Amino acid sequence: RNTGRVCDDPIADRMLQRIAADENLHMIFYRTLCGAGLDLVPDQAIDAITRVLTGFVMPGSGMPNFRRNGALMAKHGIYDLRQHLDEVVAPVLKNWNVFERNDFGPAGEQAREKLAEYMEKLGKDVVKFEEQRDRLLAREAARGELQTA
C-alpha cells in the first residue's frame, strides 16, 4: 500500500490498494489458522512460529539489487524494519497472547523464550537501523543544502 502512495500514479495507487486489501485478507486467514493451532497444540505451534520468525527473510532476497532496492524502500518509508516489527510481527504475537499464555509445556516455554530473545534483538536492530537511516538522510540533506547555496 505504501508503494501506491509514493508512486504518484493514481492507477498504480488503486491497483496496489486492491493488492494490499487482498494481502490483508491472507494475513487474517493465516493469523486465525495459527491462533487455532496455538489453542490445539500450543507447544508445536509456538515452536513453528518461533522457527518462522527467527528464520524469516524478505521475499525476493535473492534477486539482483535486492539490498539496494530494500534500502531505497526503507529510506522512502515504503517498508522498513520498524514497520516489520510494529505492523507485522508484534500485532500477531499480541493477537495470539503469546507472552501471556500459560498453556505451554517445557518445550513450548523454551520456544517462547527463544522468541522473546529474538523480539528483544529485533527491537535493538530497529533502533540501530533508524539511527543509521537518520544519519544518512541528514548527510543527504546537508549535501543538498550545500549544493543549493
One Martini backbone bead per residue (centre of mass of N, CA, C, O) as a GRO file, in nm:
protein
  149
    1ARG     BB    1   0.056   0.063  -0.020
    2ASN     BB    2   0.300   0.257  -0.001
    3THR     BB    3   0.374   0.250  -0.299
    4GLY     BB    4   0.118   0.392  -0.404
    5ARG     BB    5   0.167   0.663  -0.255
    6VAL     BB    6   0.462   0.719  -0.392
    7CYS     BB    7   0.425   0.688  -0.721
    8ASP     BB    8   0.231   0.901  -0.860
    9ASP     BB    9  -0.018   0.691  -0.950
   10PRO     BB   10  -0.349   0.630  -0.960
   11ILE     BB   11  -0.357   0.345  -1.077
   12ALA     BB   12  -0.142   0.213  -0.901
   13ASP     BB   13  -0.274   0.284  -0.636
   14ARG     BB   14  -0.533   0.116  -0.677
   15MET     BB   15  -0.398  -0.155  -0.725
   16LEU     BB   16  -0.236  -0.163  -0.453
   17GLN     BB   17  -0.481  -0.143  -0.274
   18ARG     BB   18  -0.602  -0.416  -0.358
   19ILE     BB   19  -0.362  -0.593  -0.284
   20ALA     BB   20  -0.357  -0.512   0.016
   21ALA     BB   21  -0.638  -0.624   0.081
   22ASP     BB   22  -0.571  -0.917   0.009
   23GLU     BB   23  -0.334  -0.948   0.208
   24ASN     BB   24  -0.506  -0.903   0.461
   25LEU     BB   25  -0.678  -1.155   0.426
   26HIS     BB   26  -0.444  -1.351   0.452
   27MET     BB   27  -0.356  -1.268   0.734
   28ILE     BB   28  -0.620  -1.341   0.879
   29PHE     BB   29  -0.619  -1.636   0.811
   30TYR     BB   30  -0.337  -1.712   0.934
   31ARG     BB   31  -0.390  -1.601   1.215
   32THR     BB   32  -0.628  -1.788   1.277
   33LEU     BB   33  -0.489  -2.059   1.226
   34CYS     BB   34  -0.261  -2.020   1.436
   35GLY     BB   35  -0.443  -1.975   1.680
   36ALA     BB   36  -0.563  -2.259   1.671
   37GLY     BB   37  -0.294  -2.405   1.707
   38LEU     BB   38  -0.236  -2.290   1.989
   39ASP     BB   39  -0.491  -2.421   2.118
   40LEU     BB   40  -0.431  -2.726   2.039
   41VAL     BB   41  -0.082  -2.699   1.999
   42PRO     BB   42   0.120  -2.503   2.157
   43ASP     BB   43   0.412  -2.612   2.128
   44GLN     BB   44   0.415  -2.651   1.820
   45ALA     BB   45   0.330  -2.365   1.739
   46ILE     BB   46   0.556  -2.198   1.880
   47ASP     BB   47   0.782  -2.334   1.731
   48ALA     BB   48   0.698  -2.251   1.447
   49ILE     BB   49   0.690  -1.948   1.490
   50THR     BB   50   0.985  -1.918   1.576
   51ARG     BB   51   1.113  -2.033   1.319
   52VAL     BB   52   0.992  -1.831   1.122
   53LEU     BB   53   1.088  -1.562   1.250
   54THR     BB   54   1.402  -1.632   1.284
   55GLY     BB   55   1.409  -1.721   0.951
   56PHE     BB   56   1.337  -1.465   0.817
   57VAL     BB   57   1.298  -1.356   0.475
   58MET     BB   58   1.265  -1.169   0.226
   59PRO     BB   59   1.112  -1.155  -0.046
   60GLY     BB   60   1.365  -1.156  -0.295
   61SER     BB   61   1.662  -1.171  -0.167
   62GLY     BB   62   1.797  -1.308  -0.443
   63MET     BB   63   1.782  -1.066  -0.600
   64PRO     BB   64   1.885  -0.833  -0.783
   65ASN     BB   65   1.934  -0.551  -0.588
   66PHE     BB   66   1.790  -0.592  -0.314
   67ARG     BB   67   1.941  -0.417  -0.108
   68ARG     BB   68   1.909  -0.151  -0.255
   69ASN     BB   69   1.597  -0.154  -0.274
   70GLY     BB   70   1.548  -0.186   0.030
   71ALA     BB   71   1.682   0.081   0.107
   72LEU     BB   72   1.486   0.259  -0.055
   73MET     BB   73   1.229   0.174   0.088
   74ALA     BB   74   1.317   0.266   0.367
   75LYS     BB   75   1.391   0.563   0.307
   76HIS     BB   76   1.074   0.612   0.185
   77GLY     BB   77   0.860   0.439   0.372
   78ILE     BB   78   0.756   0.159   0.264
   79TYR     BB   79   0.981  -0.044   0.407
   80ASP     BB   80   1.073  -0.156   0.738
   81LEU     BB   81   1.170  -0.265   1.041
   82ARG     BB   82   0.952  -0.116   1.201
   83GLN     BB   83   0.712  -0.222   1.039
   84HIS     BB   84   0.766  -0.518   1.087
   85LEU     BB   85   0.729  -0.503   1.390
   86ASP     BB   86   0.464  -0.305   1.435
   87GLU     BB   87   0.273  -0.432   1.174
   88VAL     BB   88   0.336  -0.754   1.198
   89VAL     BB   89   0.455  -0.907   1.446
   90ALA     BB   90   0.334  -0.784   1.712
   91PRO     BB   91   0.025  -0.812   1.651
   92VAL     BB   92   0.014  -1.126   1.637
   93LEU     BB   93   0.133  -1.187   1.913
   94LYS     BB   94  -0.090  -1.036   2.062
   95ASN     BB   95  -0.336  -1.189   1.951
   96TRP     BB   96  -0.209  -1.469   2.080
   97ASN     BB   97  -0.077  -1.425   2.363
   98VAL     BB   98   0.219  -1.537   2.388
   99PHE     BB   99   0.322  -1.381   2.671
  100GLU     BB  100   0.044  -1.482   2.849
  101ARG     BB  101   0.047  -1.764   2.839
  102ASN     BB  102  -0.023  -2.105   3.023
  103ASP     BB  103   0.000  -2.370   2.792
  104PHE     BB  104   0.295  -2.443   2.820
  105GLY     BB  105   0.545  -2.638   2.801
  106PRO     BB  106   0.875  -2.682   2.802
  107ALA     BB  107   0.906  -2.650   2.491
  108GLY     BB  108   0.736  -2.390   2.466
  109GLU     BB  109   0.900  -2.216   2.660
  110GLN     BB  110   1.160  -2.230   2.498
  111ALA     BB  111   1.047  -2.099   2.243
  112ARG     BB  112   0.951  -1.837   2.377
  113GLU     BB  113   1.229  -1.745   2.472
  114LYS     BB  114   1.349  -1.725   2.191
  115LEU     BB  115   1.143  -1.517   2.093
  116ALA     BB  116   1.209  -1.297   2.301
  117GLU     BB  117   1.501  -1.260   2.211
  118TYR     BB  118   1.434  -1.180   1.923
  119MET     BB  119   1.261  -0.930   1.989
  120GLU     BB  120   1.485  -0.776   2.131
  121LYS     BB  121   1.678  -0.768   1.891
  122LEU     BB  122   1.485  -0.632   1.692
  123GLY     BB  123   1.455  -0.372   1.852
  124LYS     BB  124   1.757  -0.296   1.832
  125ASP     BB  125   1.773  -0.302   1.520
  126VAL     BB  126   1.577  -0.072   1.474
  127VAL     BB  127   1.738   0.151   1.611
  128LYS     BB  128   1.992   0.122   1.439
  129PHE     BB  129   1.859   0.172   1.168
  130GLU     BB  130   1.742   0.456   1.230
  131GLU     BB  131   2.010   0.592   1.285
  132GLN     BB  132   2.136   0.539   1.007
  133ARG     BB  133   1.915   0.676   0.839
  134ASP     BB  134   1.931   0.957   0.971
  135ARG     BB  135   2.223   1.011   0.891
  136LEU     BB  136   2.184   0.988   0.587
  137LEU     BB  137   1.965   1.209   0.559
  138ALA     BB  138   2.142   1.435   0.676
  139ARG     BB  139   2.365   1.422   0.463
  140GLU     BB  140   2.181   1.474   0.220
  141ALA     BB  141   2.074   1.747   0.318
  142ALA     BB  142   2.348   1.888   0.337
  143ARG     BB  143   2.424   1.855   0.039
  144GLY     BB  144   2.177   2.008  -0.069
  145GLU     BB  145   2.249   2.279   0.071
  146LEU     BB  146   2.526   2.315  -0.063
  147GLN     BB  147   2.423   2.312  -0.362
  148THR     BB  148   2.221   2.571  -0.317
  149ALA     BB  149   2.447   2.786  -0.206
   0.00000   0.00000   0.00000
